[in-house]
Amino acid sequence: MVKNIKVVLVIALVFVFANGWCQNSDKSSNKMQAFEQLIVMIKDKPIEFVAQRAFPMGYKSMDLFSNPNYLRISGDSAYVSMPYFGRAYSVTPGERGGFHFEGILQKKELEVDDEKRRITLAFSINEDSDQYQFYLEIVGKENASLSINSNDRSPISYNGEVWEWIKEE
């Protein structure tokens, strides 16, 4: 009788561990599938980054809850409306604060790290009086960071989210 109970317990434990192993492989498969969909979105569709926090160099982080912002990328064009907090080395009179411009992406580089499930998009934009370098790192849609370097301002970075940009008609 005791021997039968031991056999039943061993069989039950095997089923429990096998079930847990299958569920973990399903979760891993789902994460990989979501990552592949994210890669397709970044490569082929217009995207929008919206920041939730700003991290100016040398200052405290800022909550951007009530400060609308975006970086939109469609093909080889970028539409930028990001607040700026930090030190500006030269400013054009009459210019409104922050980064507000449209431009053509130059030196665009896309790197995909399958092992870490990370996508990195780097590019630069030349505007009338300045050159900007953008570095967007995406680790899942819920975790994206954007760094902007400028010739006329100290660097700033933002944390936020990336999703497909649906243009308003």
Residue frames relative to the residue before (quaternion, step in Angstrom):
aa qw qx qy qz dx dy dz
M 1.0000 0.0000 0.0000 0.0000 0.00 0.00 0.00
V 0.6643 0.4895 -0.2948 0.4819 3.58 0.91 -0.94
K 0.6262 0.5454 -0.3311 0.4482 3.57 1.04 -0.79
N 0.6493 0.5169 -0.3107 0.4634 3.60 1.01 -0.82
I 0.6369 0.5225 -0.3236 0.4655 3.57 1.04 -0.80
K 0.6407 0.5216 -0.3213 0.4629 3.59 0.99 -0.82
V 0.6476 0.5130 -0.3176 0.4654 3.59 0.96 -0.85
V 0.6578 0.5041 -0.3076 0.4675 3.57 0.94 -0.89
L 0.6511 0.5111 -0.3164 0.4633 3.61 0.97 -0.81
V 0.6462 0.5148 -0.3192 0.4642 3.59 0.96 -0.85
I 0.6557 0.4983 -0.3078 0.4765 3.59 0.94 -0.87
A 0.6447 0.5149 -0.3237 0.4632 3.60 0.96 -0.83
L 0.6533 0.5055 -0.3145 0.4676 3.61 0.94 -0.85
V 0.6225 0.5286 -0.3445 0.4629 3.60 0.98 -0.76
F 0.6662 0.4935 -0.3067 0.4675 3.61 0.92 -0.84
V 0.6392 0.5243 -0.3303 0.4555 3.60 0.98 -0.80
F 0.6934 0.4642 -0.2814 0.4738 3.61 0.84 -0.95
A 0.6389 0.5180 -0.3294 0.4637 3.60 1.00 -0.76
N 0.6460 0.5159 -0.3140 0.4667 3.58 1.00 -0.82
G 0.6556 0.5029 -0.3047 0.4738 3.59 0.95 -0.87
W 0.6462 0.5175 -0.3186 0.4617 3.59 0.98 -0.81
C 0.6541 0.5041 -0.3123 0.4696 3.59 0.97 -0.83
Q 0.6541 0.5068 -0.3224 0.4598 3.59 0.95 -0.81
N 0.6454 0.5088 -0.3273 0.4664 3.61 0.99 -0.76
S 0.6643 0.4787 -0.3212 0.4758 3.59 0.94 -0.75
D 0.6060 0.5357 -0.3535 0.4699 3.62 1.14 -0.58
K 0.6462 0.5114 -0.3180 0.4689 3.60 0.98 -0.87
S 0.6539 0.5050 -0.3094 0.4709 3.57 0.95 -0.87
S 0.6433 0.5168 -0.3127 0.4704 3.56 1.00 -0.83
N 0.6526 0.5104 -0.3101 0.4663 3.60 0.99 -0.84
K 0.6469 0.5097 -0.3200 0.4683 3.59 1.00 -0.81
M 0.6589 0.4993 -0.3143 0.4666 3.58 0.95 -0.83
Q 0.6354 0.5245 -0.3209 0.4671 3.57 1.03 -0.81
A 0.6494 0.5007 -0.3120 0.4797 3.61 0.97 -0.83
F 0.6367 0.5233 -0.3242 0.4644 3.60 1.02 -0.76
E 0.6496 0.5070 -0.3139 0.4715 3.59 0.98 -0.82
Q 0.6352 0.5091 -0.3269 0.4801 3.60 1.04 -0.73
L 0.6255 0.5323 -0.3274 0.4671 3.59 1.06 -0.74
I 0.6280 0.5285 -0.3302 0.4661 3.60 0.99 -0.81
V 0.6544 0.5032 -0.3118 0.4705 3.59 0.90 -0.92
M 0.6442 0.5203 -0.3271 0.4553 3.60 0.95 -0.86
I 0.6821 0.4901 -0.2968 0.4544 3.60 0.85 -0.95
K 0.7077 0.4733 -0.2693 0.4502 3.60 0.92 -0.86
D 0.8439 0.2898 -0.0819 0.4440 3.57 0.79 -1.06
K 0.7619 0.3553 -0.1937 0.5057 3.60 1.12 -0.39
P 0.5575 -0.5607 0.4636 0.3998 3.59 -1.20 0.34
I 0.1364 -0.8037 0.5770 0.0507 3.57 -0.95 0.89
E 0.1770 -0.7607 0.6157 0.1041 3.52 -1.30 0.42
F 0.1605 -0.7429 0.6446 0.0826 3.53 -0.98 0.98
V 0.0359 -0.7713 0.6355 0.0023 3.56 -0.92 0.96
A 0.3141 -0.7851 0.5140 0.1438 3.55 -0.69 1.16
Q 0.2642 -0.7490 0.5887 0.1507 3.52 -1.19 0.69
R 0.7824 0.0917 -0.0484 0.6141 3.58 1.21 -0.58
A 0.2268 -0.7385 0.6199 0.1375 3.53 -1.22 0.69
F 0.1476 -0.7811 0.6039 0.0573 3.53 -1.11 0.80
P 0.0920 -0.8159 0.5695 0.0395 3.60 0.13 1.25
M 0.5385 -0.6293 0.4501 0.3338 3.56 -1.05 0.76
G 0.8392 0.1786 -0.1536 0.4901 3.57 -0.81 1.05
Y 0.7074 0.3869 -0.2534 0.5345 3.61 1.27 0.10
K 0.6219 -0.5173 0.4203 0.4112 3.57 -1.31 0.15
S 0.5642 -0.5812 0.4529 0.3725 3.55 -1.21 0.48
M 0.2608 -0.7697 0.5717 0.1130 3.55 -1.18 0.69
D 0.3804 -0.6929 0.5665 0.2328 3.56 -1.02 0.85
L 0.2050 -0.8098 0.5423 0.0903 3.59 -0.81 0.98
F 0.2079 0.8234 -0.5051 0.1541 3.57 1.20 0.49
S 0.7936 0.2738 -0.1405 0.5249 3.59 0.85 -0.91
N 0.6193 0.5206 -0.3379 0.4809 3.58 1.24 0.34
P 0.2742 -0.7909 0.5183 0.1751 3.63 -0.07 1.22
N 0.1042 0.7916 -0.5915 0.1128 3.57 -0.99 0.86
Y 0.0958 0.7906 -0.6039 0.0329 3.56 -1.26 0.34
L 0.1145 -0.6776 0.7125 0.1415 3.45 -1.49 0.29
R 0.0410 -0.8040 0.5929 -0.0216 3.55 -0.55 1.20
I 0.0825 -0.7875 0.6106 0.0156 3.54 -0.90 0.98
S 0.0622 0.7759 -0.6210 0.0919 3.52 -0.80 1.11
G 0.8133 -0.0521 -0.0125 0.5794 3.56 -0.38 1.22
D 0.7620 -0.3020 0.2492 0.5159 3.57 -0.65 -1.12
S 0.5981 0.5567 -0.3629 0.4480 3.59 1.23 0.36
A 0.1372 -0.7672 0.6213 0.0810 3.54 -1.18 0.66
Y 0.1519 -0.7456 0.6452 0.0688 3.52 -1.13 0.81
V 0.0578 -0.8382 0.5406 -0.0421 3.55 -0.44 1.24
S 0.1473 0.7335 -0.6564 0.0968 3.54 -1.00 0.94
M 0.2188 0.7790 -0.5396 0.2328 3.53 0.20 1.36
P 0.4450 -0.6698 0.5137 0.2992 3.60 -0.97 0.76
Y 0.1919 -0.7712 0.5941 0.1245 3.54 -1.19 0.48
F 0.0152 -0.7524 0.6584 -0.0148 3.52 -1.02 0.93
G 0.5546 0.5939 -0.4344 0.3886 3.55 -0.66 0.99
R 0.6791 -0.4907 0.3716 0.4000 3.50 -1.32 -0.31
A 0.1578 -0.7613 0.6244 0.0751 3.55 -0.88 1.03
Y 0.3492 -0.7644 0.5085 0.1874 3.57 -0.79 1.03
S 0.7754 -0.0530 0.0050 0.6293 3.57 1.15 -0.57
V 0.0901 -0.7964 0.5980 0.0013 3.54 -0.95 0.92
T 0.4034 -0.6935 0.5438 0.2462 3.54 -1.04 0.83
P 0.4926 -0.6653 0.4615 0.3190 3.62 -0.79 0.92
G 0.7888 0.2881 -0.2397 0.4871 3.55 -1.00 0.86
E 0.5215 0.6357 -0.4140 0.3905 3.57 1.26 -0.09
R 0.3670 -0.7124 0.5413 0.2545 3.57 -0.91 0.82
G 0.6099 -0.6067 0.3765 0.3437 3.56 -1.08 0.73
G 0.7135 0.4416 -0.3325 0.4306 3.54 -1.20 0.50
F 0.5307 -0.5721 0.5047 0.3693 3.51 -1.36 -0.25
H 0.1473 0.7825 -0.5859 0.1504 3.58 -0.50 1.20
F 0.4476 0.6713 -0.4848 0.3376 3.57 -0.17 1.27
E 0.3100 -0.6799 0.6206 0.2379 3.51 -1.41 0.12
G 0.0880 0.8199 -0.5606 0.0756 3.56 -1.02 0.69
I 0.5083 -0.6119 0.5170 0.3160 3.50 -1.39 0.22
L 0.4504 -0.6871 0.5033 0.2677 3.58 -0.90 0.96
Q 0.0537 -0.7761 0.6282 0.0138 3.55 -0.97 0.91
K 0.8330 0.1465 -0.1348 0.5162 3.56 -1.18 0.61
K 0.1827 0.8145 -0.5258 0.1634 3.57 0.96 0.89
E 0.0124 0.7859 -0.6160 0.0527 3.55 -0.87 1.06
L 0.0936 -0.7830 0.6145 0.0249 3.54 -0.88 1.00
E 0.0354 -0.7880 0.6145 -0.0130 3.57 -0.77 1.07
V 0.1191 -0.7775 0.6157 0.0468 3.54 -1.01 0.90
D 0.1172 -0.7711 0.6246 0.0378 3.56 -0.81 1.07
D 0.2708 -0.8036 0.5118 0.1376 3.59 -0.13 1.32
E 0.6376 0.5586 -0.3326 0.4134 3.56 0.99 -0.81
K 0.7698 0.3162 -0.1664 0.5289 3.59 0.94 -0.91
R 0.3354 -0.7615 0.4759 0.2847 3.57 1.36 -0.10
R 0.4482 0.6647 -0.4501 0.3934 3.51 0.87 1.09
I 0.1456 -0.7619 0.6275 0.0672 3.55 -1.06 0.86
T 0.0805 -0.7916 0.6053 0.0204 3.56 -0.89 0.96
L 0.0570 -0.7775 0.6263 -0.0030 3.55 -0.86 1.04
A 0.0066 -0.7941 0.6064 -0.0412 3.57 -0.65 1.15
F 0.1560 0.7713 -0.6050 0.1215 3.57 -1.03 0.82
S 0.2518 -0.7392 0.5951 0.1896 3.54 -1.31 0.18
I 0.1589 -0.7529 0.6325 0.0880 3.52 -1.31 0.48
N 0.2225 -0.7462 0.6130 0.1337 3.55 -0.96 0.92
E 0.0927 -0.7683 0.6322 0.0385 3.53 -0.87 1.01
D 0.7847 -0.3496 0.2102 0.4667 3.60 -1.24 0.15
S 0.8506 0.1437 -0.0332 0.5047 3.56 0.59 -1.11
D 0.7817 0.2749 -0.1342 0.5435 3.60 1.21 -0.04
Q 0.2473 -0.7190 0.6225 0.1851 3.52 -1.35 0.29
Y 0.1565 -0.8034 0.5731 0.0408 3.56 -0.87 1.01
Q 0.1607 -0.7437 0.6398 0.1079 3.54 -1.11 0.77
F 0.1418 -0.7899 0.5956 0.0347 3.55 -0.82 1.09
Y 0.0411 -0.7713 0.6351 -0.0104 3.53 -1.07 0.84
L 0.0146 -0.8120 0.5808 -0.0560 3.58 -0.30 1.31
E 0.0564 -0.7949 0.6039 -0.0113 3.56 -0.70 1.15
I 0.0896 -0.8154 0.5719 -0.0089 3.55 -0.71 1.12
V 0.0226 0.7535 -0.6551 0.0499 3.55 -0.84 1.08
G 0.7785 -0.1185 0.0375 0.6153 3.55 0.26 1.27
K 0.6158 -0.5836 0.3779 0.3707 3.56 -1.11 0.56
E 0.6733 0.5156 -0.2999 0.4369 3.56 1.11 -0.63
N 0.7795 0.2884 -0.1478 0.5360 3.58 1.16 -0.30
A 0.2346 0.7522 -0.5787 0.2105 3.55 -0.22 1.28
S 0.0905 -0.7845 0.6099 0.0663 3.55 -1.12 0.62
L 0.1604 -0.7725 0.6123 0.0518 3.52 -1.11 0.81
S 0.0824 -0.7641 0.6385 0.0412 3.55 -0.96 0.93
I 0.0930 -0.7800 0.6178 0.0354 3.56 -1.01 0.88
N 0.0847 -0.7661 0.6367 0.0217 3.53 -0.87 1.07
S 0.0788 -0.7975 0.5981 -0.0107 3.53 -0.97 0.93
N 0.5441 -0.6070 0.4608 0.3510 3.57 -1.17 0.48
D 0.7740 0.3827 -0.1726 0.4740 3.59 1.06 -0.78
R 0.7595 0.2994 -0.1795 0.5489 3.62 1.24 -0.03
S 0.5442 -0.5842 0.4700 0.3763 3.55 -1.21 0.41
P 0.6156 -0.5813 0.3771 0.3754 3.62 -1.11 0.61
I 0.0665 -0.7648 0.6396 0.0404 3.53 -1.27 0.52
S 0.1085 -0.7800 0.6106 0.0834 3.56 -1.16 0.57
Y 0.2115 -0.7679 0.5994 0.0796 3.53 -1.28 0.55
N 0.2020 -0.7211 0.6421 0.1641 3.56 -1.26 0.50
G 0.2283 0.7762 -0.5632 0.1682 3.54 -1.02 0.81
E 0.5616 -0.5836 0.4744 0.3449 3.52 -1.23 -0.64
V 0.2266 -0.7439 0.6141 0.1348 3.53 -1.29 0.52
W 0.1060 0.7681 -0.6282 0.0647 3.54 -1.06 0.79
E 0.6595 -0.4762 0.3813 0.4393 3.53 -1.32 0.07
W 0.3235 -0.7425 0.5589 0.1781 3.54 -0.94 0.97
I 0.1282 -0.7707 0.6220 0.0513 3.54 -0.74 1.09
K 0.3547 -0.7693 0.4951 0.1928 3.55 -0.39 1.28
E 0.3986 -0.7014 0.5424 0.2344 3.53 -1.01 0.90
E 0.3272 -0.7601 0.5328 0.1768 3.55 -0.88 0.91
